[in-house]
Amino acid sequence: MGHTNWLNDEEMQAWIAFISAATLVDRELDQQLKEDMGLSHLQYTILMTLNRAESGALRMTELAERLINSKSGLTYQIGQMEKAGLVTRRQCEWSKSGVLAEITDEGRATLERAAPGHVEAVREIFIDVLSPEERKAMADGLGRVRDRIAERKQGGTCW
């Protein structure tokens, strides 16, 4: 067994701050979206990701990769959203085994109604708490973390 490079106090403080803040931010945004729109944070993110896709549709595998979510978890969420009329699933025209998730007009309308409250919550609990310099440092640092993990898993980046 090799030598363990334990975290020093400053590193531990940064790690604990990240873990607790990430958990609390996700919880707060999930609660806000559920109260305002009956959507989970993940469902909002699915709608946002599909809406930003060029055709409003993505292969399920690509959507799962972009959301950093399991395929089975995404399949469940898409099923629930399909029942609500927010998305549809259809066969890929270019791949017999591929399935596309596509945002519907109702999904776009729901996203449009949800976005103002969501952005207000993001600003209140995250953006406005940090200075521009802190936001830039956070974006740079966490971007490198994301890319390192993506490279280990896929040999490429997620975004």
C-alpha positions as CSV (number, residue, x, y, z in Angstrom):
1,M,0.0,0.0,0.0
2,G,1.3,3.5,-0.9
3,H,1.7,6.6,1.1
4,T,-1.5,8.6,1.7
5,N,-1.2,12.3,1.0
6,W,-3.6,13.5,3.7
7,L,-5.4,16.9,3.3
8,N,-3.9,19.7,5.3
9,D,-6.2,22.1,7.2
10,E,-6.5,24.6,4.3
11,E,-7.3,21.8,1.8
12,M,-9.8,20.2,4.2
13,Q,-11.5,23.5,4.7
14,A,-11.9,24.0,0.9
15,W,-13.1,20.4,0.5
16,I,-15.7,20.7,3.2
17,A,-16.9,24.1,2.0
18,F,-17.3,22.7,-1.5
19,I,-19.2,19.6,-0.4
20,S,-21.6,21.4,1.9
21,A,-22.2,24.4,-0.4
22,A,-22.9,22.1,-3.4
23,T,-25.3,20.0,-1.4
24,L,-27.1,23.0,0.0
25,V,-27.3,24.8,-3.3
26,D,-28.8,21.8,-5.0
27,R,-31.3,21.3,-2.2
28,E,-32.4,25.0,-2.3
29,L,-32.8,25.0,-6.0
30,D,-34.7,21.7,-6.0
31,Q,-37.1,23.0,-3.3
32,Q,-37.6,26.3,-5.1
33,L,-38.4,24.6,-8.4
34,K,-40.7,22.0,-6.7
35,E,-42.6,24.8,-4.9
36,D,-42.9,27.1,-7.9
37,M,-43.3,24.6,-10.8
38,G,-43.6,21.1,-9.5
39,L,-40.2,20.2,-11.2
40,S,-37.1,18.8,-9.7
41,H,-33.8,20.5,-10.2
42,L,-32.7,17.6,-12.5
43,Q,-35.9,17.9,-14.5
44,Y,-35.3,21.7,-15.0
45,T,-31.8,20.9,-16.1
46,I,-33.0,18.3,-18.6
47,L,-35.4,20.9,-20.1
48,M,-32.7,23.5,-20.2
49,T,-30.2,21.2,-21.8
50,L,-32.7,20.0,-24.5
51,N,-33.8,23.5,-25.1
52,R,-30.2,24.6,-25.7
53,A,-29.6,21.7,-28.1
54,E,-29.6,22.7,-31.8
55,S,-32.8,20.8,-32.7
56,G,-34.3,20.7,-29.2
57,A,-33.4,17.0,-29.1
58,L,-30.4,14.8,-27.9
59,R,-29.7,11.1,-27.9
60,M,-30.4,9.8,-24.4
61,T,-26.8,8.7,-24.0
62,E,-25.5,12.2,-24.9
63,L,-28.0,13.8,-22.6
64,A,-27.0,11.5,-19.7
65,E,-23.3,12.4,-20.3
66,R,-24.0,16.1,-20.4
67,L,-26.0,15.9,-17.2
68,I,-23.5,13.6,-15.6
69,N,-26.3,11.3,-14.7
70,S,-26.8,7.5,-15.0
71,K,-28.7,6.2,-18.1
72,S,-31.2,4.4,-15.9
73,G,-31.8,7.5,-13.8
74,L,-32.3,9.6,-16.9
75,T,-34.7,7.1,-18.4
76,Y,-36.8,7.3,-15.3
77,Q,-36.9,11.1,-15.3
78,I,-37.6,11.3,-19.0
79,G,-40.5,8.8,-18.5
80,Q,-42.0,11.1,-15.8
81,M,-41.5,14.2,-18.0
82,E,-43.0,12.4,-21.0
83,K,-46.2,11.6,-19.0
84,A,-46.4,15.3,-18.1
85,G,-46.1,16.3,-21.8
86,L,-42.7,18.1,-21.3
87,V,-40.6,15.8,-23.6
88,T,-41.1,13.1,-26.1
89,R,-38.9,10.1,-27.0
90,R,-38.4,8.9,-30.5
91,Q,-36.2,6.6,-32.4
92,C,-33.0,8.1,-33.9
93,E,-33.3,8.3,-37.7
94,W,-29.6,7.5,-38.1
95,S,-29.3,4.7,-35.5
96,K,-31.6,1.8,-34.9
97,S,-30.5,1.5,-31.3
98,G,-30.5,5.2,-30.4
99,V,-33.4,7.0,-28.8
100,L,-33.8,10.8,-28.8
101,A,-35.3,12.9,-26.1
102,E,-37.0,16.0,-27.4
103,I,-38.4,19.0,-25.6
104,T,-42.1,19.7,-26.5
105,D,-43.8,23.0,-26.8
106,E,-45.2,22.5,-23.3
107,G,-41.7,21.7,-22.1
108,R,-40.5,25.0,-23.6
109,A,-43.4,26.9,-22.0
110,T,-42.7,25.3,-18.6
111,L,-39.1,26.2,-18.9
112,E,-40.0,29.8,-19.8
113,R,-42.3,30.0,-16.8
114,A,-39.7,28.4,-14.4
115,A,-36.7,30.3,-15.5
116,P,-37.3,33.7,-13.8
117,G,-37.8,32.2,-10.3
118,H,-34.9,29.8,-10.9
119,V,-32.5,32.5,-12.0
120,E,-33.6,34.7,-9.0
121,A,-32.8,31.8,-6.6
122,V,-29.4,31.1,-8.3
123,R,-28.6,34.8,-7.9
124,E,-29.7,35.0,-4.3
125,I,-28.0,31.9,-3.0
126,F,-24.9,31.7,-5.3
127,I,-24.0,34.5,-7.8
128,D,-24.6,37.6,-5.6
129,V,-22.8,36.0,-2.6
130,L,-19.5,35.9,-4.6
131,S,-17.4,38.7,-6.0
132,P,-16.6,38.7,-9.8
133,E,-13.1,37.6,-8.9
134,E,-14.4,34.7,-6.7
135,R,-16.8,33.6,-9.5
136,K,-14.0,33.6,-12.0
137,A,-11.7,31.6,-9.8
138,M,-14.5,29.2,-9.0
139,A,-15.4,28.7,-12.6
140,D,-11.8,28.2,-13.6
141,G,-11.0,25.8,-10.7
142,L,-14.2,23.7,-10.9
143,G,-13.9,23.6,-14.7
144,R,-10.5,22.0,-14.4
145,V,-11.9,19.5,-11.9
146,R,-14.8,18.7,-14.3
147,D,-12.4,18.3,-17.2
148,R,-10.0,16.0,-15.2
149,I,-12.9,13.7,-14.3
150,A,-14.2,13.7,-17.8
151,E,-10.8,12.9,-19.3
152,R,-10.4,9.9,-16.9
153,K,-13.9,8.6,-17.8
154,Q,-14.1,9.2,-21.5
155,G,-10.8,10.5,-22.7
156,G,-12.4,13.9,-23.4
157,T,-14.4,16.7,-21.9
158,C,-18.1,16.8,-20.9
159,W,-18.8,20.2,-22.2
